[in-house]
Amino acid sequence: MSGLENARILITGSRGMVGSALCRALHATGHSKVLAPTRQELDLCNQTAVNHYLTDKRPDVVIVAAAKVGGIHANKTYPADFIYENLATATHTIHAAYLAGVSRLLFLGSSCIYPREAPQPMPEECLLTSALEPTNEPYAIAKIAGLKLCQAYRNQHGVLYHSAMPTNLYGPGDNYHPENSHVIPGLIRRFHEAKQNGSPSVTVWGTGNVRREFLHVDDLAQACLHLLTLENPADWINVGSGEDQTIAQLAEHVKAAVGYQGHITFDTTKPDGTPRKLLKTERLHATGWTPTIPLQEGLKQTYHTFLEETQSKLVRA
């Protein structure tokens, strides 16, 4: 973690899955200068409040991990919320960081910034080359705006503001809401409840044929800290596992992790979303970072954490 040991690091969204992982990673190294305000302490949708906070706290580094996230159902149901809150979070934090004299900022986006019909694996250069996936377009547009804002501030003002575009994430602290969650927490909850209730089958949305890549959130946290040590990182860089599988294969992996013994069925009346989303990660790997947590091991760890969070009534749902 060369270069970060004595830095005051602000993590927005520190109570979310990504923010929590970043805090864990920093604390594991003995880092004691972490600013991790709650939503009540810092309203990221209020530009004045963000300006005052950064001017007062004077962090050396800012990591923009705060975001409104959700699966296909949530994006389809709340498109205005997704574009507004994510735009506000990005623009307010990046601009306030510049005004407060912050010289280094890492903005976290998403692989959904790339076109629906992007080449596979998706290279960074395919950004804005064709239409986005309609089911998450509002979220993607907000993330693209954040990425471009960092690029513009870097070009115009000479600040080292850059972005990381992670693939689909999972792990401790995920949101297990029955309708608004992403695919892995949604499947974990459904298989767990089916196991508890003795249900003979679990229904998965879509055909099961689309392919998805997944990365454990603790791997992402390590990648972010690695990127912050680079002297001249790319304006944006993909962060992924480099491997994907069909949703049907993923469902089997989750089923095994949970220990469910029933059958899996597919509701083909539900949308599949983008046909395939696999990131090209050679640019990041060339800097010396690779993930360490295999999917099946990560799923077992995540289910164990889900049980602990459920028992302690801390599960997000």
Sequence and secondary structure as in RCSB ss.txt:
>XXXX:A:sequence
MSGLENARILITGSRGMVGSALCRALHATGHSKVLAPTRQELDLCNQTAVNHYLTDKRPDVVIVAAAKVGGIHAN
KTYPADFIYENLATATHTIHAAYLAGVSRLLFLGSSCIYPREAPQPMPEECLLTSALEPTNEPYAIAKIAGLKLC
QAYRNQHGVLYHSAMPTNLYGPGDNYHPENSHVIPGLIRRFHEAKQNGSPSVTVWGTGNVRREFLHVDDLAQACL
HLLTLENPADWINVGSGEDQTIAQLAEHVKAAVGYQGHITFDTTKPDGTPRKLLKTERLHATGWTPTIPLQEGLK
QTYHTFLEETQSKLVRA
>XXXX:A:secstr
 TTTTT  EEEETTTSHHHHHHHHHHHHTT   EE   TTT  TT HHHHHHHHHHH  SEEEE       HHHH
HH HHHHHHHHHHHHHHHHHHHHHTT  EEEEE  GGGS TT  SSB GGGTTSS   GGGHHHHHHHHHHHHHH
HHHHHHH  EEEEEEE EEESTT B  TTTS HHHHHHHHHHHHHHHT SEEEEES S SEEEEEEHHHHHHHHH
HHTT SS  SEEEE  S EEEHHHHHHHHHHHHT  SEEEEETTS   SSEE B  HHHHTTT      HHHHHH
HHHHHHHHHHHTT  B 
